Amino acid sequence: VINKSIVSQDVAATLKKQPVQTDDYIVTPAPLNNWLWYVVAKSDSGAWVGYRSVFDREDEVKLHFHPRNRQLLQSVVDKESLQYLERFSQGYYTVEQWEDTTVFNDLRFGQIVGWYNPRERFAFHYYLNYSDHNDLVVQRGRFAKWNGTTLKALVDRIRGKEVEQVAP
């Protein structure tokens, strides 16, 4: 509770300095600990996503913007499923185009090794063009990219050290 309170105060202070104001954000622990926290702040145009350790020394939380890309939803045929996903995500979503596939990301479930690569894919993503590929899938590969390097990066990030940013 104390760690979440500390991080939430840091996030609120950082968001007050952003060009687009929002007080709508979530703070949840990163995998396997309660010292590193996953942060998502949403707006109409997208979301700011980042990680904050209780041991970070900088005042501001580093957040990376992910555009909502709502225009990509115009080609979606199954409008009923789309409306369900939008309600389920509580507005914490983005849409991406992966080659010929439109993908709906629910940001609340975190990223796959996002502390290591801030542009990494989100753990909960739903294929809008190929719904038959979504059977019984809640979180895809949450631990898929975990290895010695990403585990060391997680420990370093928990300790408040900046992790080398990996190109998207």
Accessible surface in RSA format (square Angstrom, percent):
REM  Atomic radii and reference values for relative SASA: ProtOr
REM  Chains: A
REM  Algorithm: Lee & Richards
REM  Probe-radius: 1.40
REM  Slices: 20
REM RES _ NUM      All-atoms   Total-Side   Main-Chain    Non-polar    All polar
REM                ABS   REL    ABS   REL    ABS   REL    ABS   REL    ABS   REL
RES VAL A   1   159.88 105.2 123.71 112.0  36.17  87.2 128.18 111.4  31.71  86.0
RES ILE A   2   133.43  75.9 129.74  96.7   3.69   8.9 131.91  95.0   1.52   4.1
RES ASN A   3    27.92  19.3  26.87  26.0   1.05   2.5   1.94   4.7  25.98  25.1
RES LYS A   4    93.46  45.6  93.46  57.3   0.00   0.0  45.88  41.3  47.58  50.7
RES SER A   5    50.55  42.7  42.76  57.1   7.79  17.9  27.09  57.7  23.47  32.9
RES ILE A   6    74.32  42.3  73.43  54.7   0.89   2.1  73.92  53.2   0.40   1.1
RES VAL A   7     0.19   0.1   0.19   0.2   0.00   0.0   0.19   0.2   0.00   0.0
RES SER A   8    25.48  21.5  24.92  33.3   0.56   1.3  19.40  41.3   6.08   8.5
RES GLN A   9   122.82  68.7 113.62  83.0   9.21  21.9  41.12  87.5  81.71  62.0
RES ASP A  10    36.03  25.2  34.53  34.4   1.50   3.5   1.50   3.5  34.53  34.4
RES VAL A  11     0.00   0.0   0.00   0.0   0.00   0.0   0.00   0.0   0.00   0.0
RES ALA A  12    33.89  31.2  30.88  47.7   3.01   6.9  32.82  46.2   1.07   2.8
RES ALA A  13    49.00  45.1  43.32  66.8   5.69  12.9  47.35  66.7   1.65   4.4
RES THR A  14     1.23   0.9   0.69   0.7   0.54   1.3   0.64   0.9   0.59   0.9
RES LEU A  15     3.56   2.0   3.13   2.2   0.44   1.1   3.38   2.4   0.18   0.5
RES LYS A  16   151.35  73.8 133.34  81.8  18.02  42.9  77.08  69.4  74.27  79.1
RES LYS A  17   131.34  64.1  97.31  59.7  34.03  81.0  74.06  66.7  57.28  61.0
RES GLN A  18    32.91  18.4  28.87  21.1   4.04   9.6   0.78   1.7  32.12  24.4
RES PRO A  19   123.17  89.8  82.93  75.6  40.25 146.3  96.35  79.5  26.82 166.7
RES VAL A  20    68.62  45.2  65.23  59.1   3.39   8.2  68.45  59.5   0.17   0.5
RES GLN A  21   116.42  65.1  91.95  67.2  24.47  58.3  62.59 133.2  53.83  40.8
RES THR A  22    17.69  12.6   7.01   7.1  10.68  25.5  11.28  15.2   6.41   9.7
RES ASP A  23   131.45  92.1 107.90 107.4  23.55  55.7  35.06  82.5  96.39  96.1
RES ASP A  24    66.02  46.2  61.37  61.1   4.65  11.0  23.96  56.4  42.07  42.0
RES TYR A  25    59.60  27.8  39.16  22.3  20.44  53.2  21.15  15.9  38.45  47.4
RES ILE A  26    46.72  26.6  42.59  31.7   4.14  10.0  46.72  33.6   0.00   0.0
RES VAL A  27     8.61   5.7   1.48   1.3   7.12  17.2   1.48   1.3   7.12  19.3
RES THR A  28    47.15  33.5  46.59  47.2   0.56   1.3  22.32  30.0  24.83  37.5
RES PRO A  29    64.30  46.9  48.92  44.6  15.38  55.9  48.92  40.4  15.38  95.6
RES ALA A  30     4.12   3.8   0.00   0.0   4.12   9.4   1.54   2.2   2.58   6.8
RES PRO A  31    26.03  19.0  14.06  12.8  11.97  43.5  25.83  21.3   0.20   1.3
RES LEU A  32   137.12  76.4  90.36  64.6  46.75 117.5 103.94  73.0  33.18  89.3
RES ASN A  33    23.65  16.3   2.37   2.3  21.27  51.2  14.07  33.9   9.58   9.3
RES ASN A  34    70.67  48.7  68.11  65.8   2.56   6.2  19.53  47.0  51.14  49.4
RES TRP A  35   116.82  46.9 116.82  56.5   0.00   0.0  97.91  52.2  18.91  30.7
RES LEU A  36     0.00   0.0   0.00   0.0   0.00   0.0   0.00   0.0   0.00   0.0
RES TRP A  37    14.55   5.8  14.55   7.0   0.00   0.0  14.55   7.8   0.00   0.0
RES TYR A  38     4.87   2.3   4.87   2.8   0.00   0.0   4.87   3.7   0.00   0.0
RES VAL A  39     0.00   0.0   0.00   0.0   0.00   0.0   0.00   0.0   0.00   0.0
RES VAL A  40     0.00   0.0   0.00   0.0   0.00   0.0   0.00   0.0   0.00   0.0
RES ALA A  41     0.00   0.0   0.00   0.0   0.00   0.0   0.00   0.0   0.00   0.0
RES LYS A  42    38.45  18.8  37.03  22.7   1.43   3.4  14.93  13.4  23.53  25.1
RES SER A  43    16.35  13.8   5.00   6.7  11.35  26.2  16.17  34.4   0.18   0.2
RES ASP A  44   141.79  99.3 122.00 121.4  19.79  46.8  41.05  96.6 100.74 100.5
RES SER A  45    63.21  53.4  49.34  65.9  13.87  31.9  51.18 109.0  12.03  16.9
RES GLY A  46     0.00   0.0   0.00   N/A   0.00   0.0   0.00   0.0   0.00   0.0
RES ALA A  47     0.70   0.6   0.70   1.1   0.00   0.0   0.70   1.0   0.00   0.0
RES TRP A  48    20.88   8.4  20.88  10.1   0.00   0.0  10.83   5.8  10.05  16.3
RES VAL A  49     2.43   1.6   1.60   1.4   0.83   2.0   1.60   1.4   0.83   2.3
RES GLY A  50     4.16   5.1   0.00   N/A   4.16   5.1   4.16  11.4   0.00   0.0
RES TYR A  51    17.26   8.1  12.05   6.9   5.21  13.6   9.27   7.0   7.99   9.9
RES ARG A  52     8.94   3.8   8.94   4.6   0.00   0.0   0.18   0.2   8.76   5.3
RES SER A  53     1.60   1.4   0.00   0.0   1.60   3.7   0.00   0.0   1.60   2.2
RES VAL A  54    33.53  22.1   8.60   7.8  24.93  60.1  10.04   8.7  23.49  63.7
RES PHE A  55   104.25  52.2  91.14  56.4  13.11  34.1  96.40  58.4   7.84  22.4
RES ASP A  56    18.59  13.0   0.96   1.0  17.63  41.7   0.07   0.2  18.52  18.5
RES ARG A  57   223.28  93.7 193.80  98.8  29.48  70.2  74.55 101.9 148.73  90.1
RES GLU A  58    70.99  40.8  61.13  46.2   9.86  23.5  51.24  99.1  19.74  16.1
RES ASP A  59   120.15  84.2 104.82 104.3  15.33  36.3  28.48  67.0  91.67  91.4
RES GLU A  60    80.56  46.3  77.97  59.0   2.59   6.2  25.01  48.4  55.55  45.4
RES VAL A  61     4.66   3.1   0.01   0.0   4.65  11.2   0.38   0.3   4.28  11.6
RES LYS A  62   116.87  57.0 106.28  65.2  10.58  25.2  74.01  66.6  42.86  45.7
RES LEU A  63    28.93  16.1   0.93   0.7  28.00  70.4   0.93   0.7  28.00  75.3
RES HIS A  64    55.40  30.3  52.60  36.6   2.80   7.2  35.39  36.5  20.01  23.3
RES PHE A  65    69.12  34.6  61.69  38.2   7.43  19.3  61.69  37.4   7.43  21.3
RES HIS A  66    12.83   7.0  12.82   8.9   0.01   0.0   4.85   5.0   7.98   9.3
RES PRO A  67    65.50  47.7  64.35  58.7   1.15   4.2  64.35  53.1   1.15   7.1
RES ARG A  68    19.40   8.1  19.40   9.9   0.00   0.0   8.02  11.0  11.39   6.9
RES ASN A  69    37.59  25.9  31.21  30.2   6.38  15.4   2.33   5.6  35.26  34.1
RES ARG A  70   126.39  53.1 119.69  61.0   6.70  15.9  49.32  67.4  77.06  46.7
RES GLN A  71   109.86  61.4  97.25  71.1  12.60  30.0  54.01 115.0  55.84  42.4
RES LEU A  72    46.51  25.9  41.86  29.9   4.65  11.7  44.77  31.4   1.74   4.7
RES LEU A  73     7.83   4.4   6.86   4.9   0.97   2.4   7.17   5.0   0.65   1.8
RES GLN A  74   147.63  82.6 120.84  88.3  26.79  63.8  47.15 100.4 100.47  76.2
RES SER A  75    78.68  66.5  53.83  71.8  24.85  57.2  56.54 120.4  22.14  31.0
RES VAL A  76     9.47   6.2   2.34   2.1   7.14  17.2   6.58   5.7   2.89   7.9
RES VAL A  77   142.21  93.6 119.49 108.2  22.72  54.7 125.02 108.6  17.19  46.6
RES ASP A  78    68.79  48.2  61.09  60.8   7.70  18.2  33.47  78.8  35.31  35.2
RES LYS A  79    98.49  48.1  95.58  58.6   2.91   6.9  82.49  74.2  16.01  17.1
RES GLU A  80   141.38  81.2 135.81 102.7   5.57  13.3  49.68  96.1  91.69  74.9
RES SER A  81    33.74  28.5  29.26  39.1   4.48  10.3  10.85  23.1  22.89  32.1
RES LEU A  82    10.95   6.1  10.90   7.8   0.05   0.1  10.90   7.7   0.05   0.1
RES GLN A  83    99.07  55.4  97.65  71.4   1.42   3.4  20.90  44.5  78.17  59.3
RES TYR A  84   125.81  58.7 125.81  71.6   0.00   0.0  90.54  68.0  35.26  43.5
RES LEU A  85     7.90   4.4   7.89   5.6   0.00   0.0   7.89   5.5   0.00   0.0
RES GLU A  86    38.44  22.1  33.26  25.2   5.18  12.3  16.11  31.2  22.33  18.2
RES ARG A  87   162.46  68.2 143.85  73.3  18.61  44.3  81.88 111.9  80.58  48.8
RES PHE A  88    77.84  38.9  65.74  40.7  12.09  31.5  75.46  45.8   2.37   6.8
RES SER A  89     0.00   0.0   0.00   0.0   0.00   0.0   0.00   0.0   0.00   0.0
RES GLN A  90   113.80  63.6  99.07  72.4  14.73  35.1  36.65  78.0  77.16  58.5
RES GLY A  91    19.78  24.4   0.00   N/A  19.78  24.4  17.64  48.4   2.14   4.8
RES TYR A  92     9.78   4.6   9.67   5.5   0.11   0.3   8.27   6.2   1.51   1.9
RES TYR A  93    13.15   6.1  12.67   7.2   0.49   1.3   6.11   4.6   7.04   8.7
RES THR A  94     2.22   1.6   2.22   2.2   0.00   0.0   1.27   1.7   0.95   1.4
RES VAL A  95     0.00   0.0   0.00   0.0   0.00   0.0   0.00   0.0   0.00   0.0
RES GLU A  96    52.67  30.2  51.23  38.8   1.44   3.4  15.41  29.8  37.26  30.4
RES GLN A  97    83.79  46.9  57.39  41.9  26.40  62.9  38.29  81.5  45.50  34.5
RES TRP A  98    41.75  16.8  34.13  16.5   7.62  17.9  33.26  17.7   8.49  13.8
RES GLU A  99   169.07  97.1 133.95 101.3  35.11  83.6  65.15 126.0 103.91  84.8
RES ASP A 100    96.44  67.6  80.05  79.7  16.39  38.8  46.32 109.0  50.11  50.0
RES THR A 101    16.54  11.8  16.54  16.8   0.00   0.0   5.17   6.9  11.36  17.2
RES THR A 102     2.04   1.5   2.04   2.1   0.00   0.0   0.28   0.4   1.76   2.7
RES VAL A 103     0.00   0.0   0.00   0.0   0.00   0.0   0.00   0.0   0.00   0.0
RES PHE A 104     0.63   0.3   0.63   0.4   0.00   0.0   0.63   0.4   0.00   0.0
RES ASN A 105     0.09   0.1   0.09   0.1   0.00   0.0   0.00   0.0   0.09   0.1
RES ASP A 106     0.08   0.1   0.08   0.1   0.00   0.0   0.08   0.2   0.00   0.0
RES LEU A 107     0.00   0.0   0.00   0.0   0.00   0.0   0.00   0.0   0.00   0.0
RES ARG A 108    53.24  22.4  40.87  20.8  12.37  29.4  15.72  21.5  37.52  22.7
RES PHE A 109    50.61  25.3  44.95  27.8   5.66  14.7  49.63  30.1   0.98   2.8
RES GLY A 110     6.09   7.5   0.00   N/A   6.09   7.5   6.09  16.7   0.00   0.0
RES GLN A 111     4.68   2.6   1.17   0.9   3.51   8.4   0.00   0.0   4.68   3.5
RES ILE A 112    11.78   6.7  11.74   8.7   0.04   0.1  11.78   8.5   0.00   0.0
RES VAL A 113     3.00   2.0   2.65   2.4   0.36   0.9   2.65   2.3   0.36   1.0
RES GLY A 114     2.49   3.1   0.00   N/A   2.49   3.1   0.00   0.0   2.49   5.6
RES TRP A 115     8.89   3.6   1.04   0.5   7.85  18.4   3.69   2.0   5.19   8.4
RES TYR A 116    53.82  25.1  53.67  30.5   0.14   0.4  26.18  19.7  27.63  34.1
RES ASN A 117    17.13  11.8  17.13  16.5   0.00   0.0   1.63   3.9  15.50  15.0
RES PRO A 118    16.05  11.7  13.93  12.7   2.12   7.7  15.23  12.6   0.83   5.1
RES ARG A 119    99.94  42.0  76.21  38.8  23.73  56.5  25.55  34.9  74.39  45.1
RES GLU A 120    15.49   8.9  11.06   8.4   4.43  10.6   2.87   5.6  12.62  10.3
RES ARG A 121   112.19  47.1 108.87  55.5   3.33   7.9  26.62  36.4  85.57  51.9
RES PHE A 122     2.06   1.0   1.98   1.2   0.08   0.2   1.98   1.2   0.08   0.2
RES ALA A 123     0.00   0.0   0.00   0.0   0.00   0.0   0.00   0.0   0.00   0.0
RES PHE A 124    18.14   9.1  18.14  11.2   0.00   0.0  18.14  11.0   0.00   0.0
RES HIS A 125    11.40   6.2   8.27   5.8   3.12   8.0   4.48   4.6   6.91   8.0
RES TYR A 126    46.56  21.7  46.56  26.5   0.00   0.0  27.83  20.9  18.73  23.1
RES TYR A 127    45.99  21.5  45.99  26.2   0.00   0.0  19.18  14.4  26.80  33.0
RES LEU A 128    19.82  11.0   3.32   2.4  16.50  41.5   4.36   3.1  15.46  41.6
RES ASN A 129    73.54  50.7  40.86  39.5  32.67  78.7  12.13  29.2  61.41  59.4
RES TYR A 130    86.00  40.2  83.61  47.6   2.39   6.2  64.69  48.6  21.32  26.3
RES SER A 131    61.94  52.3  53.53  71.4   8.42  19.4  18.03  38.4  43.91  61.5
RES ASP A 132   101.19  70.9  81.53  81.1  19.67  46.5  44.93 105.8  56.26  56.1
RES HIS A 133   108.98  59.6  91.00  63.2  17.98  46.0  69.01  71.1  39.97  46.5
RES ASN A 134    13.13   9.1   4.53   4.4   8.60  20.7   4.75  11.4   8.38   8.1
RES ASP A 135   106.58  74.7  89.48  89.1  17.10  40.4  33.79  79.5  72.79  72.6
RES LEU A 136   184.91 103.0 145.08 103.8  39.83 100.1 154.34 108.4  30.57  82.3
RES VAL A 137    51.03  33.6  31.79  28.8  19.23  46.3  34.52  30.0  16.51  44.8
RES VAL A 138    90.49  59.5  86.64  78.4   3.85   9.3  86.64  75.3   3.85  10.4
RES GLN A 139    69.84  39.1  45.39  33.2  24.45  58.2  11.84  25.2  58.00  44.0
RES ARG A 140    39.58  16.6  33.31  17.0   6.27  14.9  26.90  36.8  12.68   7.7
RES GLY A 141    34.55  42.6   0.00   N/A  34.55  42.6  22.87  62.7  11.69  26.2
RES ARG A 142    54.29  22.8  49.74  25.4   4.55  10.8  21.20  29.0  33.09  20.1
RES PHE A 143   109.73  54.9  96.65  59.9  13.08  34.0  97.56  59.1  12.17  34.8
RES ALA A 144    74.85  68.8  33.80  52.2  41.05  93.4  46.88  66.0  27.97  74.1
RES LYS A 145   103.92  50.7  96.06  58.9   7.86  18.7  70.40  63.4  33.52  35.7
RES TRP A 146    49.52  19.9  27.23  13.2  22.28  52.3  26.59  14.2  22.93  37.2
RES ASN A 147    86.98  60.0  71.28  68.9  15.70  37.8  43.69 105.2  43.29  41.8
RES GLY A 148    58.69  72.4   0.00   N/A  58.69  72.4  40.91 112.3  17.78  39.8
RES THR A 149    78.79  56.0  70.00  71.0   8.79  20.9  38.92  52.3  39.87  60.3
RES THR A 150     5.64   4.0   5.64   5.7   0.00   0.0   5.64   7.6   0.00   0.0
RES LEU A 151    83.99  46.8  83.99  60.1   0.00   0.0  83.99  59.0   0.00   0.0
RES LYS A 152   130.98  63.9 125.40  76.9   5.58  13.3 102.64  92.4  28.34  30.2
RES ALA A 153     6.42   5.9   3.23   5.0   3.20   7.3   6.05   8.5   0.38   1.0
RES LEU A 154     4.68   2.6   4.68   3.4   0.00   0.0   4.68   3.3   0.00   0.0
RES VAL A 155    69.51  45.7  69.37  62.8   0.14   0.3  69.51  60.4   0.00   0.0
RES ASP A 156    23.24  16.3  23.24  23.1   0.00   0.0   2.45   5.8  20.80  20.7
RES ARG A 157    19.61   8.2  19.61  10.0   0.00   0.0   2.98   4.1  16.63  10.1
RES ILE A 158    22.29  12.7  22.29  16.6   0.00   0.0  22.29  16.0   0.00   0.0
RES ARG A 159   137.67  57.8 118.50  60.4  19.17  45.6  34.69  47.4 102.98  62.4
RES GLY A 160    14.50  17.9   0.00   N/A  14.50  17.9   1.52   4.2  12.98  29.1
RES LYS A 161   102.66  50.1  97.30  59.7   5.36  12.8  67.30  60.6  35.36  37.7
RES GLU A 162    81.16  46.6  53.85  40.7  27.31  65.0  46.28  89.5  34.88  28.5
RES VAL A 163    13.69   9.0   6.25   5.7   7.44  17.9  10.47   9.1   3.22   8.7
RES GLU A 164   146.03  83.8 128.20  97.0  17.83  42.5  55.32 107.0  90.71  74.1
RES GLN A 165    95.35  53.3  73.28  53.6  22.07  52.5  56.34 119.9  39.01  29.6
RES VAL A 166    50.62  33.3  42.45  38.4   8.17  19.7  46.33  40.3   4.29  11.6
RES ALA A 167    80.57  74.1  60.31  93.1  20.27  46.1  66.86  94.2  13.71  36.3
RES PRO A 168   136.37  99.4  78.17  71.3  58.19 211.5 103.81  85.7  32.56 202.3
END  Absolute sums over single chains surface
CHAIN  1 A     9270.6       7675.9       1594.7       5284.2       3986.3
END  Absolute sums over all chains
TOTAL          9270.6       7675.9       1594.7       5284.2       3986.3
